Amino acid sequence: MSIQDAAQAENVAVALVGYGFAGQVFHARVLACVPGLRLAVVVSSQPDKVAADWPDVPVSPDLGAALAAHPEVQLVVVATPNAAHFPIARAALEAGRHVVVDKPFTLDAGEARQLVALAERSGKIVSVYQNRRFDADFLTLRELLAQRRVGRPVYFESHFDRYRSEVRIRWREQNVPGAGLWVDLGAHLLDQALQLFGVPDTLQLDSAILRDSAEVEDYFHAVLRYERGAHSPLRVVLHATTLAAHPAPRYLLHGTHGSYVKEGVDPQEDALRAGALPGSEGWGIDPLAGHLVAPDAAAGTSTVEVPNLAGDYSRYYAMMRDAILGRGAPPVSADEAVQLMELLDLGRRSAIEGRALPTS
């Protein structure tokens, strides 16, 4: 193999399907910063919008045409409205490509299992984009738990509170399949909880429509109960709302030896919105440090500042690149993608029935 051929083999060509907010901000801008990945084509009905950002990248009206014109594409990234995740991911797998799907993976666990089975038959990787595994404060919290800085955890709250009183005209806030806050922000908070503590014994979800003129739930409060295993007994609360002018702390953790509290959210989303790119100066640095509060015999309590580790969403795509090249596991496994959809489905059932439901 020549040096030029070797370089091309190491360069994974990517087709991005969808150029709305997620495709433009969270996928194109992030993956384009990862060495060894190349944005080869964008599938979009907005060619002018794509051209304004990526003048040298061709635009195609549909996935079939894109793959026919660009047979070198190895990875298809699906960043469409949620209802289209399954059919587009299925088409990409049937065409012999690896696939990344923006969260939520599918509309339900049944669709998720079908995609995973298809990926296994075709020998391709399918993964879901859980970028908030690479939030600065989440990485810090995970390290703090690994070091047992609060002892055994007994209670944990994870909030994603916003103030967006006006209902916007967009599919995410309309009464269509795949809309609503539980599958949007809940997919992030639940995935993080699973990474930290594993699968709970029961899950109970309360959800509601709180804003005037809202069509889908814009509030949820989930309680995860752990009664068996290494972290038991433990209670985990996952909470999100669109009517919090004064948000709660992002994380609140109580343990047998102390507590940890973290205000504010990871800065990477705002940085991407503003046009900054991974790898730029100060990328992924969250200046709002958390605080560890512990009992102190003399002063009652002592408070120690806990600086955040650096976050980096591009790590997701670097891991995906390596998995495609046979150098490691994908950042989110197919089994994890199915498991999360099963729990999101269980949460919806819990909200309808108004009770805690067992996870197995």
N, C-alpha and C positions, 0 to 999 in steps of 0.2 A: 504493500500500500504506500502510495506517495505521501509526502508531507501534506500536500493540498487535500488529498482524499481523507487523510486522517483528521485534518482540521474540520472538514465537512461532517465527518462521522461524529465528531464531538459537538457539533452545532445542532441542537434540537430545534426544528422548525415548528412554529406554533400557529394554529388558526384560532382566533378569538371570535366567538359567536355572541353578538350582542354588544352594543356600544352605548348603553344607557349609563347611569351613574356608576353602577358596579363595574361594568366592562371598562369604562374610560378611566376611572380613578383607582379601583382596587386591583385590577388585573393588568391592563395595558401598561400602566406606569410602573407597576411593581416588577412584572416579569421581564420587561425590557431592560431592567437594570441588573439582571442576573447573567453573568458570563456563561456562555454555552447555550443560551436560549435566544431564539430569533423570532420576532413577530413577523410571520410570512404573509398573512392575509387576515383581514377582518371581514366577518359576515355581518352586514348591517344594512338597514334601510335608510341610513343617514350618511351617505358617502361624503358629503361636504363637511360634516362634523368630524369624521375620521381624518379626512385630508388636512383639516386645519391643525390637527395634532401630529399626524404621521404622514406627511406628504409623499413619502417614498413607499408606503405600504399599500398594496392594492386592496380594493374593496369588492366584495362579491355579494350578490343578492341572496344566496342560499348556500347551505353547507355543501350540498352535492356539487355545485358548480365550483366552489372554492377548492374542494379536494381534487376534482378533476383537473383544474388548472394548476394546482400545486401538490403534485403527488409526493413531494418530499416531506410534507407535513407529518409529523409523528404524534403531536399532541394537540387535542382539541379542548379548548377552554369554553365552558358553557356559562355565559353571564346574561342570560335572558330572563324575562319574567318567570316566576317559579313554575307555572303550569307547563312551560315548554322544556323544563329541565329533562324530564324522562324521555320524550320522543327524540330530542336532539342528541342526548347522550347515547341512546340506543343506536341511532343512525351512525354516530361516530364509531362506536364499538363494532358495529356490523361492517363498517368500512375498514376495520383493522387498525384503528388509531387508539392511543392511550387517551384518557379523558380526565379532566378536572371539572367538577361542577361546583358552582357557587352554592353556598348554603341557602336554604335547606336543600339537602341532596335531591329529594324528590317530594311529591305531594304526600306520600305515605310509605309505610314500611314495605307494603306489597310491591310497589314500584322499585324500591331500593333493592329488594332481594332479586328481582328480575334483572336489574342492571349488573349486580354482582355475579349472578350466575352466567350472564352473557360474557362478562369480562373474563371469567375463569375459562369458559369454553374457547374464547378467542385468544387466550394467552396475553391479554393486555391489562394494564393497570387502570383502575378507576378509583378516584379519590374525591373528597369534598374539601372545599376551601375554608378551613377553619383557621383563618389568619390570626384570630385573637388568642391562639395558643402562644403567639409571639408578641403579645403586649408586654411592655416593660414591667408594669406592676404585677401582671400574672406570673411572669418568670421569677420576679422577686418573691412573690407569695409562695410559689412552689419550692423555691430554695429555702425559705424560712421554715416551711413545714418539714422539709427533709432534714433540716438541722435541729428540729424539735425545739425551736426558740420559744414556743408558747406551751411546751409540754404536749400532752395528748389533746388534740382539738375536740371541743365539745359542742361548739356552736359557731356557725359561719353564715354571714349574710353577703350576698353579691348583688349589687344594685346597678341598674343602667337607667338612671332617671334623667329625663329631658323635659324641657318646657316648649311644647309646640302646640299651642292652643288652636291654631287654625288647621282644619282638615284640608290637605292639599289634593289637587286633582291628579292622582297618579294611581297606578294599579295596586300598589302596596296598601293603599288605604280605601280601596273599593271592595265591594262584596263579590270577590272573584276567587276561584281556587288558588290557594297558596298565599293569600294575604293575611294580615293580622300580625300583632306584635309577638305572639308566642313563637311562631315559626321564624320570625325575623330575629329579634334580639334573644328570645328564649333559646334558639339554636346555639348561640354563642355561650350564654351563661350555663346552660345545661352541659355543653361539651366541656367547659372548664371545670365544672364540678366533678364530672366523670374522670377527668384527668387527675384531679386532686385526691378524690376519695373513692372512686369506683362506683359501681351500680348500687343505688340505695335499695332498701327492702320494700319501701312503699313510696309513692309519689302522689301528692294532692295538689291540684291546681285550682285556683280561683281566678277567673278572668272576667273582664267587664268592658263595656263601651261607656266611657265617661265624658267624652267631649260632645258638645252640641254638633249635630249633623254627621257624626262619625258613623261608618257603616260596619266596621269590624273592630275587634277588641283592641283597645289602646292602653290596656293595663293588665298586668298579671302578677300573681303572687303564688309561687310554688313552694311547697314544703317537702323536702326529701328527708326521710327517716332512715337512719342506719341503726339497726338493732343487733346485727351480727358482724363479725369480722374485725379487722385490725383497728378500725376507727370508731367502733361502737362503744358506748352509745353516743350518737352524734345527730344533731339537727342542722340541716342546711336550708337556707331560705334564698330563693332566687326571685328578684323583684324588678319590674320595669314599669314605667309610666310615662306618659307624654304631658302630664300636668304637674310637674314638680319645679316650681320656680326656685325652690331651695332644695337641691338634690341631697339625698342621704350620702354617706360615705360610699365610695366604690366598693370597698371591702371592709368587713368587720369580722374579726376572728377572736373568739375566746377559747382559751385552753387552760389546762390545769396549772400552768406556771405563769400565765399572763395573757395579755391581749395585744392584738395588732389592728391598727386602723389606717386606712389609706383613702385620702380624698382625691377627687378629680379623676379624669379618664386618660388613657394612653393618648399621646399627642399625634400618633401617626396618621389617623384619619384626617384630622384638621390640616396636617402638613401636606398630605396628598391633595386635598381639596384646593390648597393654596398654590399647588404646582410644584412643590418640592419633591425630590426623588430619593429613594433609598440609596444610601452611600454618601449623601451630601453631608456637609459639616453639621454635627450635632444631631444626626438622624437617630430617632428612636430614644432620645434622652428625655425622660420624664422628670422635670425639676421638682415636682411635688412629692417629696419623700414621705414614706409612711412612718408610723411611730409605734414602737413596741413599749407597752406599759406593763410593768411587773411589780409585784408586791415588794415593799422595802421596809424592813423593821424599824428603821430610824425615821424615814420621811413618809411612810404610808405607802407611797408608790414612787417608782422611778420611771422616767420616760427617756427612751433612746431613739434617736432618729435612724431610720433605715433607708439609705439611698437606694434608688431603683437600679436594677440591672438594665442594660440597654436592650430595647426591643427592636425587632427587625422583621417586617412582613416578608421581605425577600427571602428569608430562610425557608419559607414554605416552598417557594419555587425552586430554590437551590436543591432541596431534598427531592423534589419531584424530578428535576433534571437527573440527579444521581440515580434515582430508582429506574428511570427509563434506560440509562446507560449501564444498568446492572451493578451499581456501586453501593446499593443500600436499599432500605425499605422506604416506601412512600411516606409522606408526612402524616397522613391520616389513612389508616388501613380501610379496606372494604368492610371488614367486620365492624369497625368502629362507626362507619357511615350508616350501616344497617341498624346497629344498636341505638344510635341517637334517634333515628327516625321512629323506631319502636317506642322509645320513651316520649317523644313528642306526640305520637298517636295516643299513648296512654294518658298523657296530660290532658289532651282534648276530651278523652272519655271521662276522666276524673272531673273536669269542669262541668260536663253535662250531667253527670250522676251526683255531683256534690259530695264526694267522699274520697278518702284515700284508697288507692288501688295498689295491690301487690305487683311488683315488677317481674315476678316469676311464679 
